[in-house]
Amino acid sequence: MTQKTCAACDCELDQNSIKVKLGGKTVEVCCEECAAAIGEAETARQSAASAGK
């Protein structure tokens, strides 16, 4: 069986993982800190994409 890892830090996920929407997909992270980091990265990516248009 393949072990799932956090989308932000690559730590192994357990039953307490948090699901976060990211660009239309749902990813899993290990903690609130990683959820916040993923959210900030997505916001920055969207801002950069908007500025480039």
mmCIF file of the N, C-alpha and C atoms, coordinates in Angstrom:
data_MODEL
# 
_entry.id   MODEL 
# 
loop_
_atom_site.group_PDB 
_atom_site.id 
_atom_site.type_symbol 
_atom_site.label_atom_id 
_atom_site.label_alt_id 
_atom_site.label_comp_id 
_atom_site.label_asym_id 
_atom_site.label_entity_id 
_atom_site.label_seq_id 
_atom_site.pdbx_PDB_ins_code 
_atom_site.Cartn_x 
_atom_site.Cartn_y 
_atom_site.Cartn_z 
_atom_site.occupancy 
_atom_site.B_iso_or_equiv 
_atom_site.pdbx_formal_charge 
_atom_site.auth_seq_id 
_atom_site.auth_comp_id 
_atom_site.auth_asym_id 
_atom_site.auth_atom_id 
_atom_site.pdbx_PDB_model_num 
ATOM 1   N N  . MET A 1 1  ? 0.834  -1.182 0.000   1.00 0.00 ? 1  MET A N  1 
ATOM 2   C CA . MET A 1 1  ? 0.000  0.000  0.000   1.00 0.00 ? 1  MET A CA 1 
ATOM 3   C C  . MET A 1 1  ? 0.881  1.249  0.000   1.00 0.00 ? 1  MET A C  1 
ATOM 4   N N  . THR A 1 2  ? 0.540  2.214  -0.818  1.00 0.00 ? 2  THR A N  1 
ATOM 5   C CA . THR A 1 2  ? 1.305  3.444  -0.905  1.00 0.00 ? 2  THR A CA 1 
ATOM 6   C C  . THR A 1 2  ? 0.904  4.393  0.218   1.00 0.00 ? 2  THR A C  1 
ATOM 7   N N  . GLN A 1 3  ? 1.895  4.948  0.897   1.00 0.00 ? 3  GLN A N  1 
ATOM 8   C CA . GLN A 1 3  ? 1.636  5.898  1.976   1.00 0.00 ? 3  GLN A CA 1 
ATOM 9   C C  . GLN A 1 3  ? 1.386  7.275  1.385   1.00 0.00 ? 3  GLN A C  1 
ATOM 10  N N  . LYS A 1 4  ? 0.336  7.955  1.850   1.00 0.00 ? 4  LYS A N  1 
ATOM 11  C CA . LYS A 1 4  ? 0.055  9.312  1.405   1.00 0.00 ? 4  LYS A CA 1 
ATOM 12  C C  . LYS A 1 4  ? 0.941  10.269 2.180   1.00 0.00 ? 4  LYS A C  1 
ATOM 13  N N  . THR A 1 5  ? 1.360  11.345 1.505   1.00 0.00 ? 5  THR A N  1 
ATOM 14  C CA . THR A 1 5  ? 2.182  12.348 2.171   1.00 0.00 ? 5  THR A CA 1 
ATOM 15  C C  . THR A 1 5  ? 1.562  13.729 2.031   1.00 0.00 ? 5  THR A C  1 
ATOM 16  N N  . CYS A 1 6  ? 1.948  14.616 2.919   1.00 0.00 ? 6  CYS A N  1 
ATOM 17  C CA . CYS A 1 6  ? 1.461  15.993 2.945   1.00 0.00 ? 6  CYS A CA 1 
ATOM 18  C C  . CYS A 1 6  ? 1.876  16.715 1.668   1.00 0.00 ? 6  CYS A C  1 
ATOM 19  N N  . ALA A 1 7  ? 0.947  17.476 1.098   1.00 0.00 ? 7  ALA A N  1 
ATOM 20  C CA . ALA A 1 7  ? 1.230  18.225 -0.129  1.00 0.00 ? 7  ALA A CA 1 
ATOM 21  C C  . ALA A 1 7  ? 2.216  19.360 0.109   1.00 0.00 ? 7  ALA A C  1 
ATOM 22  N N  . ALA A 1 8  ? 2.377  19.792 1.355   1.00 0.00 ? 8  ALA A N  1 
ATOM 23  C CA . ALA A 1 8  ? 3.263  20.918 1.653   1.00 0.00 ? 8  ALA A CA 1 
ATOM 24  C C  . ALA A 1 8  ? 4.646  20.476 2.126   1.00 0.00 ? 8  ALA A C  1 
ATOM 25  N N  . CYS A 1 9  ? 4.705  19.474 3.005   1.00 0.00 ? 9  CYS A N  1 
ATOM 26  C CA . CYS A 1 9  ? 6.002  19.147 3.620   1.00 0.00 ? 9  CYS A CA 1 
ATOM 27  C C  . CYS A 1 9  ? 6.446  17.694 3.428   1.00 0.00 ? 9  CYS A C  1 
ATOM 28  N N  . ASP A 1 10 ? 5.652  16.885 2.766   1.00 0.00 ? 10 ASP A N  1 
ATOM 29  C CA . ASP A 1 10 ? 5.953  15.476 2.490   1.00 0.00 ? 10 ASP A CA 1 
ATOM 30  C C  . ASP A 1 10 ? 5.986  14.568 3.718   1.00 0.00 ? 10 ASP A C  1 
ATOM 31  N N  . CYS A 1 11 ? 5.457  15.033 4.858   1.00 0.00 ? 11 CYS A N  1 
ATOM 32  C CA . CYS A 1 11 ? 5.323  14.149 6.026   1.00 0.00 ? 11 CYS A CA 1 
ATOM 33  C C  . CYS A 1 11 ? 4.227  13.126 5.737   1.00 0.00 ? 11 CYS A C  1 
ATOM 34  N N  . GLU A 1 12 ? 4.332  11.958 6.365   1.00 0.00 ? 12 GLU A N  1 
ATOM 35  C CA . GLU A 1 12 ? 3.294  10.948 6.185   1.00 0.00 ? 12 GLU A CA 1 
ATOM 36  C C  . GLU A 1 12 ? 1.987  11.437 6.797   1.00 0.00 ? 12 GLU A C  1 
ATOM 37  N N  . LEU A 1 13 ? 0.885  11.161 6.109   1.00 0.00 ? 13 LEU A N  1 
ATOM 38  C CA . LEU A 1 13 ? -0.437 11.562 6.592   1.00 0.00 ? 13 LEU A CA 1 
ATOM 39  C C  . LEU A 1 13 ? -1.050 10.447 7.424   1.00 0.00 ? 13 LEU A C  1 
ATOM 40  N N  . ASP A 1 14 ? -1.828 10.837 8.423   1.00 0.00 ? 14 ASP A N  1 
ATOM 41  C CA . ASP A 1 14 ? -2.571 9.870  9.220   1.00 0.00 ? 14 ASP A CA 1 
ATOM 42  C C  . ASP A 1 14 ? -4.058 10.191 9.114   1.00 0.00 ? 14 ASP A C  1 
ATOM 43  N N  . GLN A 1 15 ? -4.866 9.645  10.003  1.00 0.00 ? 15 GLN A N  1 
ATOM 44  C CA . GLN A 1 15 ? -6.310 9.864  9.948   1.00 0.00 ? 15 GLN A CA 1 
ATOM 45  C C  . GLN A 1 15 ? -6.699 11.298 10.268  1.00 0.00 ? 15 GLN A C  1 
ATOM 46  N N  . ASN A 1 16 ? -5.786 12.122 10.752  1.00 0.00 ? 16 ASN A N  1 
ATOM 47  C CA . ASN A 1 16 ? -6.071 13.515 11.104  1.00 0.00 ? 16 ASN A CA 1 
ATOM 48  C C  . ASN A 1 16 ? -5.715 14.494 9.990   1.00 0.00 ? 16 ASN A C  1 
ATOM 49  N N  . SER A 1 17 ? -5.501 14.007 8.785   1.00 0.00 ? 17 SER A N  1 
ATOM 50  C CA . SER A 1 17 ? -5.123 14.894 7.687   1.00 0.00 ? 17 SER A CA 1 
ATOM 51  C C  . SER A 1 17 ? -6.243 15.896 7.386   1.00 0.00 ? 17 SER A C  1 
ATOM 52  N N  . ILE A 1 18 ? -5.848 17.025 6.801   1.00 0.00 ? 18 ILE A N  1 
ATOM 53  C CA . ILE A 1 18 ? -6.775 18.111 6.483   1.00 0.00 ? 18 ILE A CA 1 
ATOM 54  C C  . ILE A 1 18 ? -6.850 18.229 4.970   1.00 0.00 ? 18 ILE A C  1 
ATOM 55  N N  . LYS A 1 19 ? -8.063 18.300 4.431   1.00 0.00 ? 19 LYS A N  1 
ATOM 56  C CA . LYS A 1 19 ? -8.246 18.448 2.988   1.00 0.00 ? 19 LYS A CA 1 
ATOM 57  C C  . LYS A 1 19 ? -8.353 19.927 2.646   1.00 0.00 ? 19 LYS A C  1 
ATOM 58  N N  . VAL A 1 20 ? -7.608 20.344 1.611   1.00 0.00 ? 20 VAL A N  1 
ATOM 59  C CA . VAL A 1 20 ? -7.558 21.742 1.190   1.00 0.00 ? 20 VAL A CA 1 
ATOM 60  C C  . VAL A 1 20 ? -7.810 21.802 -0.312  1.00 0.00 ? 20 VAL A C  1 
ATOM 61  N N  . LYS A 1 21 ? -8.663 22.724 -0.757  1.00 0.00 ? 21 LYS A N  1 
ATOM 62  C CA . LYS A 1 21 ? -8.894 22.928 -2.190  1.00 0.00 ? 21 LYS A CA 1 
ATOM 63  C C  . LYS A 1 21 ? -7.736 23.731 -2.750  1.00 0.00 ? 21 LYS A C  1 
ATOM 64  N N  . LEU A 1 22 ? -7.178 23.274 -3.860  1.00 0.00 ? 22 LEU A N  1 
ATOM 65  C CA . LEU A 1 22 ? -6.026 23.923 -4.470  1.00 0.00 ? 22 LEU A CA 1 
ATOM 66  C C  . LEU A 1 22 ? -6.193 23.898 -5.978  1.00 0.00 ? 22 LEU A C  1 
ATOM 67  N N  . GLY A 1 23 ? -6.523 25.043 -6.554  1.00 0.00 ? 23 GLY A N  1 
ATOM 68  C CA . GLY A 1 23 ? -6.661 25.123 -7.999  1.00 0.00 ? 23 GLY A CA 1 
ATOM 69  C C  . GLY A 1 23 ? -7.667 24.147 -8.573  1.00 0.00 ? 23 GLY A C  1 
ATOM 70  N N  . GLY A 1 24 ? -8.788 23.950 -7.906  1.00 0.00 ? 24 GLY A N  1 
ATOM 71  C CA . GLY A 1 24 ? -9.816 23.044 -8.400  1.00 0.00 ? 24 GLY A CA 1 
ATOM 72  C C  . GLY A 1 24 ? -9.620 21.599 -7.984  1.00 0.00 ? 24 GLY A C  1 
ATOM 73  N N  . LYS A 1 25 ? -8.507 21.284 -7.342  1.00 0.00 ? 25 LYS A N  1 
ATOM 74  C CA . LYS A 1 25 ? -8.246 19.934 -6.853  1.00 0.00 ? 25 LYS A CA 1 
ATOM 75  C C  . LYS A 1 25 ? -8.243 19.958 -5.333  1.00 0.00 ? 25 LYS A C  1 
ATOM 76  N N  . THR A 1 26 ? -8.464 18.810 -4.744  1.00 0.00 ? 26 THR A N  1 
ATOM 77  C CA . THR A 1 26 ? -8.379 18.684 -3.296  1.00 0.00 ? 26 THR A CA 1 
ATOM 78  C C  . THR A 1 26 ? -7.091 17.951 -2.954  1.00 0.00 ? 26 THR A C  1 
ATOM 79  N N  . VAL A 1 27 ? -6.292 18.555 -2.085  1.00 0.00 ? 27 VAL A N  1 
ATOM 80  C CA . VAL A 1 27 ? -5.051 17.933 -1.623  1.00 0.00 ? 27 VAL A CA 1 
ATOM 81  C C  . VAL A 1 27 ? -5.143 17.751 -0.118  1.00 0.00 ? 27 VAL A C  1 
ATOM 82  N N  . GLU A 1 28 ? -4.316 16.869 0.417   1.00 0.00 ? 28 GLU A N  1 
ATOM 83  C CA . GLU A 1 28 ? -4.320 16.625 1.856   1.00 0.00 ? 28 GLU A CA 1 
ATOM 84  C C  . GLU A 1 28 ? -3.013 17.113 2.468   1.00 0.00 ? 28 GLU A C  1 
ATOM 85  N N  . VAL A 1 29 ? -3.140 17.726 3.640   1.00 0.00 ? 29 VAL A N  1 
ATOM 86  C CA . VAL A 1 29 ? -1.979 18.207 4.383   1.00 0.00 ? 29 VAL A CA 1 
ATOM 87  C C  . VAL A 1 29 ? -2.032 17.647 5.798   1.00 0.00 ? 29 VAL A C  1 
ATOM 88  N N  . CYS A 1 30 ? -0.906 17.735 6.502   1.00 0.00 ? 30 CYS A N  1 
ATOM 89  C CA . CYS A 1 30 ? -0.812 17.103 7.820   1.00 0.00 ? 30 CYS A CA 1 
ATOM 90  C C  . CYS A 1 30 ? -1.265 17.985 8.972   1.00 0.00 ? 30 CYS A C  1 
ATOM 91  N N  . CYS A 1 31 ? -1.262 19.318 8.788   1.00 0.00 ? 31 CYS A N  1 
ATOM 92  C CA . CYS A 1 31 ? -1.582 20.196 9.920   1.00 0.00 ? 31 CYS A CA 1 
ATOM 93  C C  . CYS A 1 31 ? -2.087 21.557 9.433   1.00 0.00 ? 31 CYS A C  1 
ATOM 94  N N  . GLU A 1 32 ? -2.541 22.371 10.372  1.00 0.00 ? 32 GLU A N  1 
ATOM 95  C CA . GLU A 1 32 ? -3.048 23.708 10.047  1.00 0.00 ? 32 GLU A CA 1 
ATOM 96  C C  . GLU A 1 32 ? -1.957 24.595 9.441   1.00 0.00 ? 32 GLU A C  1 
ATOM 97  N N  . GLU A 1 33 ? -0.715 24.457 9.917   1.00 0.00 ? 33 GLU A N  1 
ATOM 98  C CA . GLU A 1 33 ? 0.389  25.255 9.367   1.00 0.00 ? 33 GLU A CA 1 
ATOM 99  C C  . GLU A 1 33 ? 0.575  24.969 7.881   1.00 0.00 ? 33 GLU A C  1 
ATOM 100 N N  . CYS A 1 34 ? 0.540  23.704 7.518   1.00 0.00 ? 34 CYS A N  1 
ATOM 101 C CA . CYS A 1 34 ? 0.699  23.334 6.109   1.00 0.00 ? 34 CYS A CA 1 
ATOM 102 C C  . CYS A 1 34 ? -0.515 23.778 5.295   1.00 0.00 ? 34 CYS A C  1 
ATOM 103 N N  . ALA A 1 35 ? -1.705 23.715 5.884   1.00 0.00 ? 35 ALA A N  1 
ATOM 104 C CA . ALA A 1 35 ? -2.911 24.186 5.199   1.00 0.00 ? 35 ALA A CA 1 
ATOM 105 C C  . ALA A 1 35 ? -2.788 25.672 4.904   1.00 0.00 ? 35 ALA A C  1 
ATOM 106 N N  . ALA A 1 36 ? -2.294 26.444 5.874   1.00 0.00 ? 36 ALA A N  1 
ATOM 107 C CA . ALA A 1 36 ? -2.104 27.881 5.683   1.00 0.00 ? 36 ALA A CA 1 
ATOM 108 C C  . ALA A 1 36 ? -1.042 28.148 4.621   1.00 0.00 ? 36 ALA A C  1 
ATOM 109 N N  . ALA A 1 37 ? 0.047  27.395 4.650   1.00 0.00 ? 37 ALA A N  1 
ATOM 110 C CA . ALA A 1 37 ? 1.123  27.578 3.675   1.00 0.00 ? 37 ALA A CA 1 
ATOM 111 C C  . ALA A 1 37 ? 0.636  27.281 2.261   1.00 0.00 ? 37 ALA A C  1 
ATOM 112 N N  . ILE A 1 38 ? -0.142 26.217 2.100   1.00 0.00 ? 38 ILE A N  1 
ATOM 113 C CA . ILE A 1 38 ? -0.701 25.871 0.792   1.00 0.00 ? 38 ILE A CA 1 
ATOM 114 C C  . ILE A 1 38 ? -1.639 26.978 0.321   1.00 0.00 ? 38 ILE A C  1 
ATOM 115 N N  . GLY A 1 39 ? -2.466 27.484 1.219   1.00 0.00 ? 39 GLY A N  1 
ATOM 116 C CA . GLY A 1 39 ? -3.392 28.566 0.875   1.00 0.00 ? 39 GLY A CA 1 
ATOM 117 C C  . GLY A 1 39 ? -2.661 29.821 0.439   1.00 0.00 ? 39 GLY A C  1 
ATOM 118 N N  . GLU A 1 40 ? -1.581 30.176 1.151   1.00 0.00 ? 40 GLU A N  1 
ATOM 119 C CA . GLU A 1 40 ? -0.792 31.356 0.803   1.00 0.00 ? 40 GLU A CA 1 
ATOM 120 C C  . GLU A 1 40 ? -0.114 31.167 -0.554  1.00 0.00 ? 40 GLU A C  1 
ATOM 121 N N  . ALA A 1 41 ? 0.404  29.985 -0.806  1.00 0.00 ? 41 ALA A N  1 
ATOM 122 C CA . ALA A 1 41 ? 1.063  29.714 -2.080  1.00 0.00 ? 41 ALA A CA 1 
ATOM 123 C C  . ALA A 1 41 ? 0.065  29.810 -3.231  1.00 0.00 ? 41 ALA A C  1 
ATOM 124 N N  . GLU A 1 42 ? -1.141 29.306 -3.032  1.00 0.00 ? 42 GLU A N  1 
ATOM 125 C CA . GLU A 1 42 ? -2.171 29.369 -4.073  1.00 0.00 ? 42 GLU A CA 1 
ATOM 126 C C  . GLU A 1 42 ? -2.579 30.812 -4.331  1.00 0.00 ? 42 GLU A C  1 
ATOM 127 N N  . THR A 1 43 ? -2.720 31.608 -3.281  1.00 0.00 ? 43 THR A N  1 
ATOM 128 C CA . THR A 1 43 ? -3.074 33.020 -3.435  1.00 0.00 ? 43 THR A CA 1 
ATOM 129 C C  . THR A 1 43 ? -1.991 33.751 -4.213  1.00 0.00 ? 43 THR A C  1 
ATOM 130 N N  . ALA A 1 44 ? -0.735 33.496 -3.888  1.00 0.00 ? 44 ALA A N  1 
ATOM 131 C CA . ALA A 1 44 ? 0.381  34.132 -4.589  1.00 0.00 ? 44 ALA A CA 1 
ATOM 132 C C  . ALA A 1 44 ? 0.409  33.707 -6.055  1.00 0.00 ? 44 ALA A C  1 
ATOM 133 N N  . ARG A 1 45 ? 0.138  32.436 -6.310  1.00 0.00 ? 45 ARG A N  1 
ATOM 134 C CA . ARG A 1 45 ? 0.135  31.935 -7.686  1.00 0.00 ? 45 ARG A CA 1 
ATOM 135 C C  . ARG A 1 45 ? -0.962 32.616 -8.492  1.00 0.00 ? 45 ARG A C  1 
ATOM 136 N N  . GLN A 1 46 ? -2.144 32.749 -7.892  1.00 0.00 ? 46 GLN A N  1 
ATOM 137 C CA . GLN A 1 46 ? -3.259 33.395 -8.586  1.00 0.00 ? 46 GLN A CA 1 
ATOM 138 C C  . GLN A 1 46 ? -2.963 34.868 -8.843  1.00 0.00 ? 46 GLN A C  1 
ATOM 139 N N  . SER A 1 47 ? -2.332 35.542 -7.890  1.00 0.00 ? 47 SER A N  1 
ATOM 140 C CA . SER A 1 47 ? -1.986 36.952 -8.057  1.00 0.00 ? 47 SER A CA 1 
ATOM 141 C C  . SER A 1 47 ? -0.973 37.128 -9.182  1.00 0.00 ? 47 SER A C  1 
ATOM 142 N N  . ALA A 1 48 ? 0.011  36.250 -9.225  1.00 0.00 ? 48 ALA A N  1 
ATOM 143 C CA . ALA A 1 48 ? 1.028  36.319 -10.270 1.00 0.00 ? 48 ALA A CA 1 
ATOM 144 C C  . ALA A 1 48 ? 0.411  36.047 -11.639 1.00 0.00 ? 48 ALA A C  1 
ATOM 145 N N  . ALA A 1 49 ? -0.514 35.101 -11.698 1.00 0.00 ? 49 ALA A N  1 
ATOM 146 C CA . ALA A 1 49 ? -1.175 34.786 -12.965 1.00 0.00 ? 49 ALA A CA 1 
ATOM 147 C C  . ALA A 1 49 ? -2.016 35.962 -13.434 1.00 0.00 ? 49 ALA A C  1 
ATOM 148 N N  . SER A 1 50 ? -2.689 36.635 -12.510 1.00 0.00 ? 50 SER A N  1 
ATOM 149 C CA . SER A 1 50 ? -3.515 37.799 -12.856 1.00 0.00 ? 50 SER A CA 1 
ATOM 150 C C  . SER A 1 50 ? -2.658 38.953 -13.344 1.00 0.00 ? 50 SER A C  1 
ATOM 151 N N  . ALA A 1 51 ? -1.516 39.156 -12.715 1.00 0.00 ? 51 ALA A N  1 
ATOM 152 C CA . ALA A 1 51 ? -0.626 40.256 -13.078 1.00 0.00 ? 51 ALA A CA 1 
ATOM 153 C C  . ALA A 1 51 ? 0.003  40.027 -14.446 1.00 0.00 ? 51 ALA A C  1 
ATOM 154 N N  . GLY A 1 52 ? 0.177  38.772 -14.820 1.00 0.00 ? 52 GLY A N  1 
ATOM 155 C CA . GLY A 1 52 ? 0.804  38.444 -16.090 1.00 0.00 ? 52 GLY A CA 1 
ATOM 156 C C  . GLY A 1 52 ? -0.118 38.561 -17.278 1.00 0.00 ? 52 GLY A C  1 
ATOM 157 N N  . LYS A 1 53 ? -1.403 38.761 -17.060 1.00 0.00 ? 53 LYS A N  1 
ATOM 158 C CA . LYS A 1 53 ? -2.369 38.816 -18.166 1.00 0.00 ? 53 LYS A CA 1 
ATOM 159 C C  . LYS A 1 53 ? -2.428 40.163 -18.792 1.00 0.00 ? 53 LYS A C  1 
# 
